[in-house]
Every structure is written in structure tokens, then in C-alpha cells.
């Protein structure tokens, strides 16, 4: 018989946030494929669980997936875990899951902690409909284009971000979304958990004065719930957009749409640049 692939959600901070079912499976499977074995061994030791560990991360996932699939086809069972949360959600796992499907291997997903769920609940924004974007591109131009595509998105938008990129991302969001409301949560379930709410400019000011640490979830209100026409320095805004690579025409259209401005007013401003 073929083995089974168990996709197991692990704690995102607090070690108590793990299900009894996951703990049982981690003991019963033949081996565990872990994003970082050094990290996972701490979880196993905490729950007095012993099992064979192999590494499975973004740098070896294709080669390692072949080896794991062979083991599954020979009848062994595997628990797939990431360092925190659900494998496959902004973490390694998507590739081997597709390979298991191709080989008709049974996949069982064990639910558990995922950072964006408590973050959107904490935001107080619309949770009926939302879109998860994960991590934005690191390059400035690619990030700008990704955010521009979301300007008219009416659903709540969720992003992940690292501490060293947080302020740059907030600045990019201000250019794209204007004074949109945002909720930023960090260190969810951990000792120093914190959620900061306000418009993008207010939240940027808050974090610029801080020593930024931890992993972040940014929850942005959809376009229908953004603030009405904002007071902005149109000359400055136009120059920044053009400096970022936009044409004058695109910059004008972007400001009109984002800030609900009169198109002729913005166009006349652009002619003076």
C-alpha cells in the first residue's frame, strides 16, 4: 500500500497552539519532513516526541520531493511541517503536494494555526470576503505594480511582511492606496503580540519611531471603505510616481482613482512639472 502525506499545521508562536491530532500524527508517521529540523526538534522535545527528521525547504524541495514521493509509494507515511503555521501558505509545501497528487498519494491536511486568520479578525475589517496576497515582491518597481493592481480591490487585503521591509512597504502602500485604513499585527500568539490600527500614514509614523522586530501581518481595508477625498500635495505625489517610473498619464490616472480627485485639476498640475 502507498503511504500517506500528512500536512500538519504547527504553532506560529505559542507552543500550546497545536492540536491533539497533530501531536498524535507526529508520533505515528514513519518520518517528518521539516522546513528547519533544528526548529522542529524543539517542538518535538517540548512534547516528548521522538521521530526521524529530514529537511524540506525552498532550496532543496524539488530533489527532496522526489525522495519523499519514493518513500510514500513504498508504503511509508510522512508528516510535512513548516517552521510555523500551515505548510504551503507562504511556506514550502505547495510543490510536494502537487507531486503527491500526480502520483495518486493520499493527502490529509490537519488544520491549525495560521497567522492571517487572527490578524483579519483583530482588524475589525470585513471578514466575509478577503484576498490573501502573502509577501509582496522585494524590488521597488515590482512591488509598486503589484499594489497598483489592488487599488480597486473591494475586499479586505492581507499581506505578510518581514521587519526590515515593513516601513518601505507601508510607504509604497501610501503611494498606491492613499490614506487607506490598515491594521498591522506582529508576533501573533507570542509574548509581545501587538496590533496597531489607523490610516497608513499614522501607522507608518508609529513604526518609524520603533525598533521594529517580529513577523508582521498587514490587513488593508478594501477600496469601498477607504477614506473619501484626501488632502495631498499633488505636485509632490506626481513627482514621486513619475520618479518611480510612471508616465505622466498613468500618474494622473493613479492619483485621480486613489484619492478621488478631479481629473482636470490633476492634469493641469502635471503640465507644470
N, C-alpha and C positions, 0 to 999 in steps of 0.2 A: 504493500500500500504506500501511496505517496504521503509525505509528511504534510504538516500544516504550517502556514506562516501566520503568526500572531503579531498584530501591530498593536503595541502597548503604549498607552499614554502614561507618562511619568510626571512627578511633581514639577511645577515651574518655580518652586522656591521652598515652600513649607513641605517637609517630608511627610506630613500627615495626609497630604492631598493625593493619596493613591488608593485605588480600590482593592478590596479583598480579592477580587477575581484576578487582577493583575499580579498581585503577590503570589497567588497560587500558581498561575501560569509560569511565572519566572522560575519557580522551583521545579515545575514538571517538565518543561521543554528540554530537548537534548542540548541545546546551546542558545546563547543570547548574542545577537548582533547589535553592538552598541556604537554610537557616534564617537564617544570617547570612553574607552574602557576604564581609564583612571577615574572618571567622573561616576560611571555606573557602579564601579566596585564599592564606592562609598554608600550608595543606596542599598546595595545588596548586603553589605556589612551591617548597616543600620537595622535591617530586618532579618538578620542572621540567615541569609540565603546564600547558598553556595551553588555555582553553576559555571559551566565553561563559557568564557567570553571571547568573542572575536571582534575586531574593529570593522566598522562600516561607516564611512564618512564620504564627503563630497569628492575627495581626492582619489579614492580607491573604489568607488561604488560600482563601476562597470565590471572591473575584474573580480571584485568580491562577490558581486551579484551572481556571476557565473558559478562560483564555488558554492554559494548558498543554495542556488537552484539545484545543483547536482545532489547536494545533501538532502534537500527536500524530496527530490524524485526517488532517492534511495530509501525514503521512509522516515528520515529524521524530522523532528519538529523544531522550529526556530521562533524565538521572541525577538522582534525588532523594536529597539528603543532609541530615542534621541536623548540628548543631554537634559532636555526639559520639554514637557508638553507632548503633542501628538506628532509622531514621525510623518513626514510628508507635508506638514504645514510649516513652510519656511524652514524646513529641516530636511536632511536626507531621508529617503524612503520612497519617493514617488517612482524612481526608476525600477527598484526591485519589485515593487507592487505590480507594475506593468509587466515585468518579466514573468512573475508568478501567474498572472492572468493568461499570458501567452502559452504557458505550459500547463494550464488547467489545474494549477495547485490551489487548494482551498485557502482562502484568506479570511481571517477572523480579526475584526477590529474591536479592541477593548477600549471603550471611551474613558475619558478622564480630563485632567486639567489642560486647558488651552488659554493662553493669555488674552486673546482678543475678546473672549466671551465676557469675563468680568469687567474688562475695560469699557465695552459698549454699554453694559448695564450701569456702571458707575457714571457714565457721561450724562445720563438723563435725556439723551437724544432719542430719536425714533429708532426702535429696535425691530419694528415689523418688517422693514426692508433695509438691507445694508449691503455694501460691497467691500470685500476684503482685498486690499492691494498688496499686502506684505511689505517688503523692503523696496523703496524707490531706487532707481539707478544711482550710482555714486557720482557719475560725471554730470557736471552742471547742466550742459545742454540737453542731455538725455532726461535728466530729472525735470527740467522745465517742460519739455514736450509731454512727458508722462502726466504732469499736473494739468497742463492745458487741456488734455483730453477729458479731464474730470471736472472742468469748470461748470458744465451744465448738468452734472450728475445730481439727481434729486434725492437719491438715497444717502443715508449716512455712510461715510467713507472711513475705513480703518487702515492704518499703516503701522508697521513696525519700524523702529529706528534705534540705532546704537548711540551711546552717549557722545562720542566725538563728532557725530554728524548732526546732532539734534538742532543746534541753532541755525546751521546752514539750511537745513530742511524747512524750518519754520520761516526763514526769510524767503525761501523760494515759494512757500505756500502763500505768504502775504502778497507776493507779486502775482500769483495765479488767482487766488481766491479773494483778495482784499481783506476786509475786517470780518471774516467769517468766524463763527464761534467754534471753539475747539476744546476738547478735554484731553489732557495728557496724563497718563498714568505710568508710574515707574515702580519697579521692584514689587510687582503684584504678588501677594501672599507672603512677602518677606517682612522682616522687622521694620525696615524703613519705607514701607509702602506709602505712596503719596499720589494724589490726583490733583491737578491744577486745572481750573476751568476759567474761561474768559474768551475774548476775541484773540486772534492770532498775534496781534501786536502786544497785547497785555501779557500773554503767556511767554512770548519771546523775551520781553523785558524782565520777567520773573527769572527765567533760566539764565539769562546773560549775567545776572548778579550772583549766580550759584556756582559751586564746584560740582559739575554735572557728573553723576555716577549712576550706574544701573542700566537696565534694559527698558525701553520705552514703547508704549502703545499710544498712538495719536488717533483720536476719533474726531472727525471733522463733520459738522452739520452739512446736510445736503443743500443744494443751491436755492431751493424754495424757501429755506429757513435762514438764509443769510441775511445780514442786516440790509436795510434799504440804503439808498444812495449815500455814499460815504464822502467825506470831505478829504480830498487828496491834493497833493502838489502835482498837477498834471504834467508840467514840464519835466520834473524830476522822474516821474513814473515813465514817461515816454522815453526819456534818455536811457534809463536803466534797461527797458525792454529792448531798445534798439542796440544797446551795447551788448546785450545777451544774444544778439543775432537775429532779432525780428526785423522784418521790413517795416517801414512807417505804416503802411496799410494794415498789416497784421497787428501792430502795436495799438493803433487806433481802435480796431475792432475788439481787441482784447480788453482794453480799458472800458469801452462802452458796455460790453457784456458783463464784465466783472463788477463794475461799480455803478451800473445803471445810469450812465451819463448821457448827455445829449451828444449825438454823433457829430453834428456840425461844430459844436464847441471844441471837441477834442481834435477834430480835423484841422480847424483853424490854428490851434496850438501847435500841431505838428508841422504846419507850414513855416512856422517861425524858427524851427530848430535848424 
